[in-house]
Amino acid sequence: MMIIVCNYLRRLSTICNYHLMFTRTMFIRSIDKSKSKNWSQQQPYNKFFVLDFEATCDDKAHLLKPQEIIEFPCILVEFSTVSRNFEVLSYFHSYVKPIIHTELTEYCSQLTGITQDMICNSPLFDEVFQNFCKWYINQVNDEDKSIIVTSGNWDLGNIFVEQCKLFPSTVKIPEFMCTWINIKKLFALTIGQYPFGIQNMLKTANLKQMGSIHNGMGKWPEHVGILALELIVPSRYVNQIDLELHDGVSKGKYTIGLGQERMAFCSDREDVVSLCLTAVSSLMLRTQTSYSDIGRLEVGTETLVDKSKSIKSMLMRLFKNSNNNNVEGVDSTNACYGGTAALFNSVAWLESSAWDGRLAIVVAADVATYAQGGARPTGGAGAVAMLIGPNAPLVLDRGLRASHMDDTYDFYKGNMHTNYPLVDGKLSVQCYFEALYNCYCLYRKKFLNKFANDNETNTSSKSVLQHFDAIIFHSPYGKLVRKAFTWLTLHDLQIDANFYKKNSNLLKYKLTDINVDLLSDPDVLKDTEQLFKKLTEPTQKLPRNIGNMYTASVFGGLISYLISKPAYEMGGQRIAMFSFGSGMCSSFYSINIRSGEKLDTLISHLVPHVAEKLEKRHCTSPAEFENILKIRELTYNKAPFEPTTNIEDLFPGSWYLTYIDSMFRRYYSQ
């Protein structure tokens, strides 16, 4: 029902307040301020908390008394001075366990959609209300003028008061719960007639019903995706040109042959846990998000520091001051794919019946190191933390996802005595291209089916690449991304050559046998260069300057693209994302970019932040780089252990490893 009220707010601009007067016996009466001659004055509020309780009930012949609240949902909407419209900012939601009529009637479940198993393990009202009050307070500041909105006076003028009487010693009613806007009265003042119900108001305003009348949160939240991104990199890097000289290889082997410029690496003070701690704490500080607003935290990584205890559990130390231990999620692990799995899991949580209205955090982080040899320059390290929630500027296309999974041994870490992987490079490249082809073919079918009857989306062509403004690939190294783009383009060309008529130099490959060797042909690279520069080149800044961040790699490409253009050019774009993890797991999905204040804020932070992180790192000599990796190799799985690197070399605000005790317990400081 709240989604319906939020939609209706867009049509009304005047207000009517109802004020509750509480006595010691909790007697309540309302004062209709609309009787004032100035009731039609400009409304003073900028934030509206739309609230709609569901309560225990039975049919009219067996009305339950007292009724008790069993669902406590609230949506915060704000009036945007930019779009001149209402935008959803946040949600609160919790089921409530009744204490008198503990068994729901069949009538109640049919009416509300709330079943017994939804409430049996839910908290009592006093705990839910305390959580709601904390959430409410965190959403407003001194400059805000906020008020609650209901459809009728029953929610706050009746059931809320009766519910509070059941908890006289544990519930104190704050002042913000004593004033509200009755949208029914608003309707009557605006239209000239009192409504029979919400459906009558919708019909009069010519609005479509969204969600259920007796379901607070509706079917699922809208525009679920990424609200904010945070990039964390180690404070040290080695220049690939210097590394070429040090290793005695031919000039350009790493910079041109691999397509890399700089490679980040960790000292003994930094590890995957410290990177995650810094990423999450920085994200929360910058976005001013309360830890109590987080309901799920999931880490994607293949850099294990413990074969049992998750990194997510180590991040819970950040939540101690908030007293929030009700945080779902653990670690997702499969080579470079874990971050994508964590993202999908968190989005699924937000769109499920388990969602309680709070936000999720996804952290993708890894330290990629290789034994001395040809693979070592393809290392890297870093973390990307993402705040996930509804009404996001970066929205995952619902229903447009394709995956390809198989059992391969192209890259794996079966030797538990070392942190170095076992790699079959040739097989890994073959797996990458096989996964890309299969994922795209399936995604293409889903895309064409979804938009078959959409007049705004041209699906007459069998090619789907034309609908993307950028294509982001998992990036172990730049040259593989370049080949992957060519591989995808040539296969798409053979699906439908009509799309490529403007690129006539590509039409000669319509009947060509596409194989891995063809992707290194200079003529083929030249013919696809124009499209590559348009669609994928802007996504490569971070992968080239950080190296392979494993699970965070594809999100590094996303950040690279977001900082490549002004925010006003990004709105309405669709980005393709290809995630790959050896072993193997892969997915092809897409993100829609929504213009607005949230996108402006997201990009305005990333542009200076990324530049600062990249340029303020310490350039380390190849000799020192090799020495640090040797130390990490010798101290791998060592306990007790105390790192020796000077913490002054770290970025301000960084978390770092202080020591590992004889029981392999790890300790960190900031």
Phi, psi and omega in degrees: 000325183297325177298322179295315180296319178302318179294322182291330179303330183296340184262352186239143184232355178255168186228161172218119183264144170241131183244134180268135175249113183260133172254182181296333179267011179062030172293142185229138172216160181248149177245121181273099181287348183291347179289349175296146180295339184259029184296337184269013179295161180303128182291143187266357190267148176242344178233133183234125179260101184276120190234142180206105180281151164243144186225164175299145183198169174216177179292171190301329182286341183226052182298127181284137174221130356280152171283150179231143178293130178240350174219129182238089179249148177208135176244131177265122175240148181234143176277120181271125178285345180277304182275349184056043182211172179268136178235136178285127182258321186199167181229150164230138179204136174201140168279156185233134179274121179287158182246348180253295176266082189284341178257123179289141176284159177300322179299317182296314181295321179292323182288315188261341186080005181267126182255168184299321182290341178287332185252343189297327179252013180280159179288162176285168186300319184298323178290318179298316182294323176298317178295321178297316181298320177298316179298315181301311183297324180290341184271347185240151174236184186296333183277342184283146169242110188239158179202154178274145178238132176227164173258090186101174181261000185296319187299307183262334182273350184227284189296323179297316180296315179297323180294319181296329178297335180282347181228061187295333184265345185244352181242121172246129186274117179285163184296328183292347177270002185256001179224135180206164174260124173269106186292339175292318178294322177300317178300313182297319180291327183276316186268329180103005178214145181280133185283151174283335181176184184295324180292325176296320178293319179298316181296318181295321181274001180058047179247147179274138177289129175241125180086193184252146179298319182250048175212114189304313188264356181075193185290313176196159180290157182268152171053052179285133180176212187265120179273326182203155179230144177228128179254131175232130177231155175299163183277359183236151172210162174240138180281132184293330176295316177297323182291325176300314179296317182294321182278349179072028179265171180295148180299129179091359182298319180269322185282322179259313182297321178259338181079030183246153180242310180226154179228119178283148175208162185259143169280185179286351177276337185250138175212185184296328179290315180296323177298317180293317178301315180293319182297313182291313182296322178292319179299314182293320180293314184292319182275356181055040178268135178281141178296337177288346179272001181260123180251350179210138176221122182227139182248132172253120182198155170242004180266091185275138172246355180205135182278357180232306184284129182281154173294325177306317181296327178290332179284345181294346175298335179290341185265000189300314183292341180272351184056031180254101176253000180270073184229113181283171175102151175222214178260146173245128187228120162194093181045228186278003186269347188302324179295321178293318177299318179296321178295312179300318180298319182289321176296318179298322178297316180295332182261014185249173177289346179280345184294133182250014177095353181269177183265169177238156173237133174243130177239124173249121185208144177200159170240109184261111177229151182229154176298158181303131183150197187293337182274344186303321180292353179265016178280188179164180179195146178167174180216144172233123175254139182232134173268122187248133179187184180280165178052047183270157175284336178245102190254127175287127179298118180288130178084000180244083179209135179226138183232155175222121182236146179201171180254103181226159175240062179270331180203124182199167183232062182283339179275106185285354183267001180215155177268002180275141180276164169260126190231129168253092189302315182296316179294322181298319178295318178298317179297319180302310182290323178297316180295318180300313181298311183292320179296314182295318180301317179289319178300317182301317179298317180294320180297312182296323178292319183293321185254020182301325183249018180266112183293336182278343181248117182283107180248020178291331176275145177280348176281140178250343181302333180296341182270001180257139174266345175202149176234119184250129181248150166303133191238087171295322174198156190300321183295326178294321177297318179299317178292321180297319178298316179297316178304312181293317182297315182293322176292322178294323176302319182284341174286317180204102183284345183299325180296336187259019180297329178287340176253067188300335179293346180269341186297337180292347180265010185301324182246013182285142174286115184271118177225172184298321181298325180299332185289346177262358180293123182303324180293320179294317179297320179295319182291334181259001186298319183298314179292323179298315180297328180283316192260330188234330179309318180294351182265004191255002183301308182289313178305323180288327186262353178242323185101196183280112177266015181054251185296333182271354187302310184295329179282334171297323175295321178297314179298319179303316181292320183296331180265004184274344183218159174297153183300325183292342177272348186273330186304132178087359181278155175241130183247133174270140180234125174243118180248134182223137173226128182302152175120333353223154176227138181205153178211147174239122180216179183222155181235132174262135180262122180258126180287160179141185183297323182294320177293318178301316180294316181301311184286323181296334174281316187297320187302304179287328183295313181295316179300318181293316181298319183287319189274338182267009175286160178269125175280120185256144178291152178303325180296316179292321176303312179296323180294317180295318178295326178294318178297316179297325179294317182287331183263004180299129179064026180265137177209135358287161180210137177230117181293158186239350182297140180295126182288345178295341180282350183277160175293147175303138179085001182285142167276151182209157179284128178264315175189165173240124183278180185293344178264014179067019176277136187257141183234137184228153175225167178238000000 
